[in-house]
Amino acid sequence: FWLKLCQLQRQRLRLQGGCPARVAMDLGTFAEEVLDAVAGICGDAVVETHQQAAHVLDALCRRPGTDQRELAAVFGLTLEQLARTREVDRARSEGTVSTMMEKDPVWASFCASDAVFTWNVLMQRINQAAHWREEFRELAMADEDGEGSGGEENLLEDSSVAGSDVGSDAAIGGLAAEASARTRERARALISKHLDPAPEGLRRHLARRLDDEIFEKCPVEKDYRPCARSIVANLRRNSMLAAGYATGRVPPEWLVLAQSEALAPRLRQMQRRVLRVEAFKEAQQDVDTAECKQKMWEVAKGTHLAPPAQFEEMP
């Protein structure tokens, strides 16, 4: 029943995603669109070459209403890295790579390095999304069949406790301590509390899976705590993000490796987009227009008004 419900929700969101007016980036819908683009371009659910990754990236950038800054934030990239990758794609399509190398070899080498890095990251994220779809299906089927996971939980607890002991020994020796089993258990409880659409058994599986990714990225205690708090806060504020992960549309690796801008709620994303548009408009103004608008804001705020008169003493 849960798998059928997830499939119906994916079909409904895919039909809604066909509208060209994109309000803001929804990570679950975007992951579905990425897999659909990969299936249409590569004929498979995974990407194996840099050429395929370049075609998929070009298709994602050409979507109506796509914000390239938000697109880069989803994959954990910067806008500059994405722009330099696009420049390499443009030079390859126009056949001007040799001219680019002759004109400025240092800049061309810099752009080529960023392009290779971006394509590798894109391949990794796409393959993670494809594999997570199969893994989520197995977790959901295991939860519906009522298969016990006590052995897996005991094994994970043993490994966590062992990691905690190693971390304490390392701390005594002068190294940073790993996240303790108690800290990870608290993080799982907080993560599971915000995965409302999923059944109780599936919540534990999803919380454990996300905790493993957090621990893999930040094994040290002082790095694990801020990362876990940030993800829990985003799941609490962004109900669409939590529902996307609970229904198997958002891979856990994306939640951990994406920038915080991609995990923000829709209203916050729209506010940031408006601020960027206004800042871009102000950057394009000439000096006279900028001075005129500055004077207008000073008058509106009452910056240079005279101090109020003192109250006269009554006789």
Secondary structure by P-SEA (a helix, b strand, c coil): caaaaaaaaaaaaaaaacccccccccaaaaaaaaaaaaaaaccccccccaaaaaaaaaaaaacccccaaaaaaaacccaaaaaaaaaaaaaaaacaaaaaaaacaaaaaaaaaaaaaaaaaaaaaaaaaaaaaaaaaaaaaaaaacccaaaaaaaaaaaaaaaaaaaaaaaaacccccccaaaaaaaaaaaaaacccccaaaaaaaaaaaaaaaaaacccaaaaaaaaaaaaaaaaacaaaaaaaaaccccccccccccccccccaaaaaaaaaaaaaaaaaaaccaaaaaaaaaaaaaaacccccccccccccc
